[in-house]
Amino acid sequence: MLLGTLLVLFLLGGTGPASAHAALRGTDPEDGAVLKSAPRHLTLTFTESVGLLDDSFRVLDPDGRRLRVGEPQHASNGADTARVTLPAKLAEGTYTVAWRVVSADSHPVSGAFTFSVGKASVTTAIVDTGPTEDPATKSLYNLARYLAYLAAALLIGTATFMAVCRPPDAPVLARLLRSGWWTLLAATLALLVLRGPYESGEGPLAAFSAESLTRTLTSRPGLILLARLALLLVAAVYLVRLARQRKPYGWSGAALAAGLAVTWAAGEHASAGIQVPVAMASAALHLLATAVWLGGLAALLVTLYRAHLTPAAVTRFSRLAFASVTVLAVTGVYQSWRALGSWDALTGTTYGRLLLLKLAGVLLLLTAAAASRRWTARLATVGAETVAAKNAVSEKAVRESEKAVREKVPEAVGGPSLPESPGDTSEPSASVGPASEGREPTGLDPSAPDPSAPDPAHRRALRRSVLAEVVVGAVVLAVTTILTSTLPGRAQAEAVAQGPAVVGASVTNVPFDVGTPGGRGKVQITLDPGRVGDNSIEALVFGPDGGVSVVPELRISFTHPGKDIGPLDAELTDKGGYWANSFLNLPIAGKWEMKVTVRTSDVDQVSETRTVVVR
């Protein structure tokens, strides 16, 4: 099944770009533009709809002083824009703009650019956009997200296990349901409180700001979390009714589970990019299948250790788990294709490598599940044999009791014992006292395991395999949590293609073609700050399909012909998807020849030369 998933990913990997996470598509004025007259507005255009913050724009004048600008708003042509009004009169010189927005999938995005009025000037403005999120806030927020995933799986999976598998009434499952509900409630409240500082990049203490909480409650992610809280309150009423009436998990419970799953789909990657309705439905089904499988495994494990479980219940869960894995495979293939965009992104981006790690975890999970299915089959076989043996013993006891009654009744009335007629198949009257005393009491379930019997080896083995599934499943959920906060491969390629949001950086695109099939593309080289002295250099290789490409070797050198300096090797190192060096010294200003050598195989390579200006 896993190999089939990878095959489909390979076949679909060459589709054109899309996005999830907003990428900056363009600015008006353009980055580095020199304008004859001052603009009245600044407008940013993104690859998807974005949310605005009170502090979405910071504009610094040539002297580094912050300007008073209007309130951020969307332009008239769509929600994928951000616009702010500038002061009426701007002095001559270079202005620096730092921006920050929230993408449709709830992740903050930030950057910066410059423009000049009249003529460019040497600006003293230093804009440090810093990390997109505060490290402490991000850690707490991601922990709350992981606990929310875990609790949702426990809540939905346990309820489904009770409904479909119909285990013996065990109070431990009711406690498991309550634990899942309370954990999900606490995690959702934590996400709601931390959402404000997570968006603004502030520390955790900013969560206690009334302004931050008010902004969160009126934002799209905040409304989604409020909807989840409302569904949890309804779920509490349902769980109370379930505990009192012991009724099965019906359509009302299924609707609640689907509603909870939609609150995740509406706030994650599925809510932005291409095919949003299909993606949201797929994401909701993926989460439900994960919850039914992993949460059901937890319920099965607890029941195996704390209560008696019939073989029939274990068999029902085995079938339910197989159906869940099928749904996971189908929805997982679609979501992977949608997020990656190219086959190279599977190994050339952080998202792709995390996805490979998740697939490895799923492979281990399926291996443990196969072992569990084998032990389940043995348990069912032994259970059937036990039931048959008990029934045989019970029938034999009844026949012997009836025979004894027939022999004793004639003696009791003084007559000789009559031989039993071969054709006599009549049953003795239920009113005969001795016969009723010799029967096995009714109301006992012969399939119920004997509490005093020793724990058989197959039951212990099933416990161990299910425990392994639960542990690996928890790890897979952790990787999933990281995946949902990581820029997908499609969006990463598109964001890089738009150029870096770094003030003063020099960006050069160098096309190449080694003359073999699939051996063409371009290298995007960013030189920051592009001035005399120490610079950092980053290079990203794109393949013929426009996706990020992985090459075995990339070399860049710089030569200054006028001063007879060089070649200076940039000493690039492979950073896993891109090449970089943080300390490249270019000693003098002027025009430098940059030689780029790309090797695509052991024997195929090409060199291209471009001129870059160092100020």
SVG drawing of the C-alpha trace seen along z (x, -y; Angstrom):
<svg xmlns="http://www.w3.org/2000/svg" viewBox="-46 -67 91 121">
<polyline fill="none" stroke="black" stroke-width="0.4" points="0.0,0.0 2.8,-2.4 4.6,-1.6 1.4,-2.3 1.2,-5.7 4.7,-6.6 4.0,-5.5 1.0,-7.8 3.0,-10.6 5.6,-10.1 3.0,-10.0 1.2,-13.1 4.3,-15.0 4.8,-17.1 1.6,-19.1 1.9,-22.9 2.3,-25.1 -0.2,-26.1 0.1,-27.2 -0.8,-26.8 0.8,-29.3 0.6,-32.7 3.6,-33.7 4.2,-37.3 3.4,-37.6 4.1,-41.3 4.3,-44.7 3.2,-48.1 5.6,-50.0 7.9,-47.2 10.9,-46.2 13.8,-48.6 11.7,-50.9 12.7,-54.6 9.5,-56.7 9.3,-60.2 6.5,-61.1 5.4,-59.7 2.8,-57.0 -0.4,-57.3 -0.8,-53.7 1.3,-50.5 -0.3,-47.3 0.9,-43.8 -0.5,-40.9 -0.3,-37.3 -0.9,-33.8 -3.9,-33.3 -6.2,-35.3 -4.6,-36.8 -5.7,-38.2 -4.5,-41.6 -3.2,-42.7 -3.2,-46.2 0.5,-46.3 0.6,-44.7 2.7,-47.6 5.7,-49.4 7.1,-52.1 10.5,-53.8 11.6,-57.0 15.2,-57.6 16.3,-58.6 14.9,-55.5 11.9,-57.1 8.6,-55.3 5.8,-57.0 2.2,-57.3 0.2,-55.3 -3.5,-54.4 -5.3,-51.4 -4.4,-48.2 -7.1,-46.9 -7.7,-44.8 -7.6,-46.3 -10.9,-46.4 -9.8,-43.6 -9.7,-40.8 -8.8,-39.3 -5.4,-38.2 -4.2,-41.8 -3.0,-44.1 -3.1,-47.9 -2.2,-50.9 -2.4,-54.6 0.8,-56.7 1.1,-60.3 0.4,-63.0 3.9,-64.2 7.0,-62.0 10.5,-63.4 13.0,-62.3 15.0,-59.2 14.6,-55.4 11.8,-54.0 11.8,-50.7 8.6,-48.7 8.2,-45.7 5.0,-43.8 3.2,-40.9 0.0,-39.1 -1.7,-35.8 -2.3,-33.3 -5.6,-31.6 -4.3,-28.4 -3.7,-30.4 0.1,-30.7 1.8,-34.2 4.0,-35.4 6.3,-38.4 8.9,-40.2 10.3,-43.5 11.1,-45.6 12.3,-49.1 11.2,-51.8 12.6,-55.3 11.1,-58.7 13.1,-60.9 16.3,-59.1 17.7,-56.3 19.6,-57.2 21.8,-55.4 19.2,-54.6 20.0,-54.0 16.9,-52.0 17.5,-48.5 14.5,-46.3 14.8,-43.0 11.6,-41.1 12.9,-38.5 11.4,-35.0 7.9,-34.7 6.8,-33.4 8.2,-33.9 10.1,-30.7 8.4,-30.2 5.0,-31.0 5.4,-28.8 6.5,-25.9 3.5,-26.3 1.2,-26.7 2.4,-23.6 2.2,-21.6 -1.4,-22.6 -2.0,-21.6 -0.5,-18.2 -2.6,-17.6 -5.7,-18.7 -4.9,-16.1 -4.3,-13.4 -7.5,-14.2 -9.6,-14.3 -8.3,-10.9 -9.0,-9.5 -12.5,-11.0 -13.7,-10.0 -11.9,-6.7 -13.2,-5.5 -16.8,-6.5 -16.6,-4.6 -15.0,-1.6 -17.9,-1.4 -20.5,-1.8 -19.1,0.6 -17.2,3.2 -19.8,3.4 -17.3,4.5 -18.6,5.6 -19.7,2.7 -16.5,1.4 -16.2,-1.8 -12.7,-2.3 -14.0,-3.3 -16.2,-5.9 -13.2,-7.3 -11.3,-7.3 -14.0,-9.4 -14.0,-11.9 -10.2,-12.2 -10.3,-12.9 -13.1,-15.5 -11.4,-17.4 -8.0,-17.3 -9.5,-18.6 -11.3,-21.4 -8.1,-22.5 -6.0,-22.4 -8.6,-24.4 -8.7,-27.1 -4.9,-27.2 -4.9,-27.7 -7.5,-30.4 -5.4,-32.3 -2.1,-31.9 -3.4,-32.7 -2.9,-36.5 0.8,-36.4 1.4,-33.6 0.1,-35.8 1.9,-39.0 5.2,-37.3 5.1,-38.3 6.0,-36.3 3.5,-34.2 2.8,-37.0 1.1,-39.0 -1.7,-36.4 -3.1,-38.2 -3.6,-41.3 -7.3,-42.2 -6.6,-43.7 -4.9,-40.5 -7.8,-38.3 -10.3,-40.6 -8.4,-40.5 -8.3,-36.7 -12.1,-36.4 -12.9,-38.4 -10.4,-36.7 -11.1,-33.6 -8.9,-31.2 -10.5,-32.5 -14.0,-31.9 -13.0,-28.4 -11.7,-27.7 -15.0,-29.1 -16.9,-26.7 -14.9,-23.8 -15.7,-24.9 -19.4,-25.0 -19.2,-21.5 -17.4,-20.3 -20.3,-21.6 -22.8,-19.7 -20.6,-16.6 -20.6,-16.9 -24.4,-16.6 -24.2,-13.7 -21.6,-11.9 -23.7,-12.4 -26.7,-10.9 -24.6,-8.0 -23.3,-7.2 -26.8,-7.2 -28.8,-5.4 -26.0,-3.1 -27.3,-3.8 -25.1,-3.1 -23.2,-5.8 -25.7,-6.9 -26.0,-9.6 -25.9,-12.4 -22.5,-11.2 -21.2,-10.8 -22.3,-14.4 -20.5,-15.7 -17.3,-13.9 -17.5,-15.2 -18.1,-18.8 -15.0,-18.6 -12.9,-17.3 -14.1,-20.2 -12.8,-22.7 -9.3,-21.3 -9.7,-21.3 -11.0,-24.9 -7.9,-26.1 -5.0,-24.2 -3.4,-23.8 -6.6,-22.4 -8.3,-25.8 -6.0,-27.5 -4.6,-26.8 -6.2,-24.7 -9.4,-22.7 -10.3,-24.0 -13.7,-22.2 -12.2,-18.8 -9.1,-19.4 -11.2,-20.3 -13.4,-17.2 -10.3,-15.0 -8.6,-16.6 -11.7,-16.0 -12.0,-12.3 -8.2,-11.9 -8.5,-13.2 -11.6,-11.0 -9.9,-7.9 -6.9,-8.6 -9.0,-9.2 -11.0,-6.0 -7.9,-3.9 -5.5,-5.4 -8.2,-6.3 -9.8,-2.9 -6.4,-1.3 -6.1,-3.1 -9.5,-1.9 -8.7,1.6 -5.4,1.6 -7.1,0.3 -9.9,2.8 -7.4,5.7 -5.6,4.7 -8.4,3.6 -11.5,5.5 -12.7,8.7 -13.0,8.5 -14.8,11.0 -13.1,12.3 -16.0,11.0 -15.3,7.4 -11.6,7.7 -12.6,9.0 -15.0,6.1 -12.3,3.6 -9.9,5.4 -12.3,4.8 -12.9,1.2 -9.1,0.6 -8.7,2.0 -11.5,-0.4 -9.8,-3.3 -6.4,-2.5 -8.0,-2.4 -9.5,-5.9 -6.1,-7.2 -4.3,-5.8 -6.7,-7.5 -6.9,-10.9 -3.1,-10.8 -2.2,-10.4 -4.3,-13.3 -3.1,-15.6 0.6,-14.7 0.2,-15.5 -1.5,-18.8 1.1,-19.9 4.3,-18.8 3.8,-19.9 6.9,-18.0 8.7,-14.8 11.9,-16.6 10.1,-18.4 9.8,-15.0 13.5,-15.1 14.4,-18.7 12.1,-20.5 11.5,-20.3 7.9,-19.4 8.8,-16.5 11.4,-15.1 8.9,-15.3 6.3,-13.5 8.9,-10.7 9.4,-10.4 5.6,-10.2 5.4,-7.5 8.1,-5.5 6.1,-5.7 3.0,-4.6 4.9,-1.7 5.9,-0.6 2.3,-1.1 1.1,1.2 3.7,3.8 2.4,3.8 -1.2,3.8 -0.5,6.9 0.8,8.7 -2.3,7.6 -4.5,9.0 -2.8,12.4 -3.2,12.5 -6.8,11.4 -7.5,14.3 -6.0,16.7 -8.0,15.2 -11.2,15.6 -10.4,19.2 -9.6,20.1 -12.8,18.3 -14.9,20.2 -13.4,23.5 -14.0,22.6 -17.6,21.7 -18.1,25.0 -16.5,27.0 -18.6,25.4 -21.8,26.0 -20.9,29.6 -20.2,30.1 -23.5,28.4 -25.5,30.5 -23.9,33.7 -24.8,32.8 -28.4,32.1 -28.7,35.5 -27.2,37.4 -29.5,35.5 -32.6,36.3 -31.6,40.0 -31.2,40.2 -34.7,38.6 -36.3,41.2 -34.6,44.0 -35.6,42.7 -39.2,41.6 -40.6,45.2 -38.8,46.5 -40.3,43.7 -43.9,44.9 -43.0,48.7 -42.8,49.8 -39.9,51.3 -37.6,49.2 -38.7,49.0 -36.1,49.0 -35.8,45.8 -37.5,46.1 -35.2,45.5 -37.7,43.3 -38.6,41.3 -37.4,37.8 -39.8,36.0 -38.3,33.5 -39.0,33.9 -41.4,31.5 -39.9,28.4 -42.0,28.9 -40.0,32.0 -37.9,30.8 -34.8,33.0 -34.4,32.3 -34.5,28.6 -31.9,28.9 -29.5,30.8 -29.5,28.1 -26.9,25.4 -28.3,22.1 -29.6,19.9 -28.5,16.3 -24.7,17.2 -22.9,16.2 -20.8,19.2 -18.5,17.0 -17.6,14.8 -14.0,15.5 -13.6,17.1 -12.1,14.5 -10.3,17.1 -8.7,18.6 -5.0,17.9 -4.2,15.2 -3.4,17.2 -0.3,16.5 -2.2,15.2 -4.0,12.5 -0.7,11.3 0.8,11.2 -2.2,9.1 -1.6,6.7 2.0,6.2 1.3,5.6 -1.5,3.2 0.8,1.3 3.4,1.0 0.7,-0.4 -0.4,-3.0 3.2,-4.2 4.1,-4.5 0.7,-6.2 1.5,-8.8 4.8,-9.5 3.0,-9.8 0.6,-12.3 3.6,-14.3 5.1,-14.4 1.6,-15.3 1.5,-18.3 4.8,-19.5 3.7,-19.0 0.7,-21.2 2.9,-24.1 5.5,-23.6 5.5,-25.4 4.4,-22.9 6.7,-22.1 4.5,-23.8 4.3,-27.0 8.0,-26.9 8.9,-26.8 6.5,-29.6 7.7,-31.8 11.3,-31.4 10.4,-32.1 9.0,-35.5 12.4,-36.5 13.6,-37.0 12.0,-39.5 15.3,-40.9 16.2,-44.5 19.1,-45.2 19.6,-41.6 20.8,-40.9 18.9,-38.1 20.2,-36.6 18.5,-33.9 20.9,-31.8 19.3,-29.4 21.3,-26.2 21.0,-23.2 23.4,-20.3 21.9,-18.9 20.3,-15.8 16.6,-15.0 15.5,-16.8 18.9,-18.4 17.7,-22.0 16.5,-24.5 17.7,-27.6 19.7,-28.5 18.3,-31.4 21.2,-33.0 20.6,-35.5 23.6,-37.6 22.8,-39.5 23.4,-42.4 25.3,-42.6 27.8,-45.1 31.5,-45.2 32.6,-42.9 31.0,-39.9 27.9,-38.6 25.7,-35.5 24.9,-33.6 22.1,-31.1 21.4,-29.2 18.3,-27.2 18.1,-24.9 14.8,-24.6 14.1,-21.8 12.3,-21.9 8.9,-21.7 9.6,-24.7 9.9,-22.7 12.9,-22.6 15.5,-20.2 18.3,-18.3 21.7,-18.2 24.8,-16.4 27.1,-19.4 26.8,-23.2 29.8,-25.6 29.9,-29.4 33.0,-31.6 33.5,-35.4 36.1,-37.2 36.8,-40.9 38.4,-41.4 39.2,-45.1 41.3,-44.5 42.5,-41.0 40.9,-39.5 39.7,-35.9 38.3,-33.5 37.0,-33.5 35.2,-30.2 31.9,-30.7 32.5,-27.4 28.8,-26.4 27.6,-23.5 24.4,-21.5 21.9,-22.5 19.3,-19.9 17.4,-21.4 19.5,-24.5 23.1,-25.5 24.6,-28.3 27.5,-30.0 27.1,-32.6 30.6,-34.2 31.5,-35.2 33.9,-38.2 33.9,-40.5 36.6,-43.0 35.9,-45.8 32.9,-47.4 32.2,-47.1 31.1,-44.5 32.0,-40.9 31.7,-38.0 29.8,-35.1 30.5,-31.7 27.9,-29.0 28.7,-25.4 25.8,-22.8 26.5,-19.1 23.3,-17.0 25.0,-13.6 28.4,-11.9 29.2,-13.1 26.8,-15.9 27.6,-19.5 27.5,-23.0 28.9,-26.4 27.2,-29.8 28.5,-33.3 26.6,-36.3 27.6,-39.8 26.6,-41.0 27.2,-44.5 28.6,-44.9 28.2,-48.3"/>
</svg>
